[in-house]
Amino acid sequence: MEHVIDYLAEEEKQEQAAEWLGQVKMTEQQRLEYKLYRAACLLSNVEPVRADFITGDIPWCVINDMELELNENELERRETAQAKAFAAHA
């Protein structure tokens, strides 16, 4: 049977170890974007590579999935805000 590697889990372990050693310092915004990048890589069937993310060498299909996810999140946020505003006026 083939050995299956969970690249995301391995990468998270490396990131945690590097942060613990003080080698990598990412801002909160970078961490959020990196999570979005990794999720988009899964959807696009592309192996996430931290160096590619840092240098901005991201395949167009991954960028497209990231944009779609951001648009869906923004739409959900706006609908929630609109529902709250409507409830406040009712």
C-alpha positions as CSV (number, residue, x, y, z in Angstrom):
1,M,0.0,0.0,0.0
2,E,1.2,3.5,-0.8
3,H,2.3,5.8,1.9
4,V,0.1,8.9,1.9
5,I,1.7,12.1,3.1
6,D,-0.5,14.8,4.7
7,Y,1.4,17.8,3.3
8,L,-0.7,20.3,5.3
9,A,-0.1,18.6,8.6
10,E,3.6,18.3,7.9
11,E,3.8,21.9,6.9
12,E,2.0,23.0,10.1
13,K,4.4,21.0,12.2
14,Q,7.3,22.7,10.4
15,E,5.7,26.1,10.8
16,Q,5.1,25.6,14.5
17,A,8.7,24.3,15.1
18,A,10.1,27.3,13.2
19,E,8.0,29.8,15.1
20,W,9.0,28.1,18.3
21,L,12.7,28.5,17.4
22,G,12.0,32.1,16.4
23,Q,13.0,31.5,12.8
24,V,9.7,32.5,11.2
25,K,7.6,35.5,12.3
26,M,4.3,36.0,10.4
27,T,1.8,38.7,11.1
28,E,-1.8,37.8,11.9
29,Q,-2.8,38.9,8.4
30,Q,-0.1,36.7,6.8
31,R,-1.3,33.7,8.8
32,L,-4.9,34.3,7.6
33,E,-3.8,34.6,4.0
34,Y,-1.6,31.5,4.3
35,K,-4.5,29.5,5.7
36,L,-6.6,30.7,2.7
37,Y,-3.7,29.8,0.4
38,R,-3.5,26.3,1.8
39,A,-7.2,25.7,1.5
40,A,-7.2,26.9,-2.1
41,C,-4.3,24.6,-2.8
42,L,-6.4,21.7,-1.6
43,L,-9.3,22.7,-3.8
44,S,-7.0,23.1,-6.8
45,N,-5.1,19.8,-6.1
46,V,-1.8,21.7,-5.8
47,E,0.8,21.0,-3.2
48,P,1.1,24.1,-0.9
49,V,4.7,25.4,-0.8
50,R,5.5,28.0,1.8
51,A,8.3,29.5,-0.3
52,D,6.0,30.0,-3.3
53,F,3.5,31.7,-1.0
54,I,6.1,34.0,0.4
55,T,7.5,34.9,-3.0
56,G,4.0,35.3,-4.5
57,D,4.6,32.5,-7.0
58,I,1.1,31.2,-6.7
59,P,-0.6,29.3,-9.6
60,W,-3.5,31.1,-11.2
61,C,-6.0,28.3,-10.3
62,V,-5.1,28.7,-6.6
63,I,-5.4,32.5,-6.9
64,N,-8.8,32.0,-8.5
65,D,-10.0,29.7,-5.6
66,M,-8.7,32.2,-3.1
67,E,-10.6,35.0,-4.7
68,L,-13.8,32.9,-4.8
69,E,-13.5,32.1,-1.1
70,L,-12.9,35.8,-0.2
71,N,-15.9,36.8,-2.3
72,E,-18.1,34.2,-0.6
73,N,-16.9,35.4,2.8
74,E,-17.6,39.0,2.0
75,L,-21.0,38.2,0.6
76,E,-21.9,36.3,3.8
77,R,-20.6,39.2,6.0
78,R,-22.7,41.7,4.1
79,E,-25.8,39.6,4.3
80,T,-25.3,39.2,8.0
81,A,-24.8,42.9,8.4
82,Q,-27.9,43.7,6.3
83,A,-30.0,41.2,8.4
84,K,-28.8,42.9,11.6
85,A,-29.6,46.3,10.3
86,F,-33.1,45.2,9.1
87,A,-33.8,43.6,12.5
88,A,-32.7,46.8,14.3
89,H,-35.2,48.9,12.3
90,A,-38.1,46.4,12.7
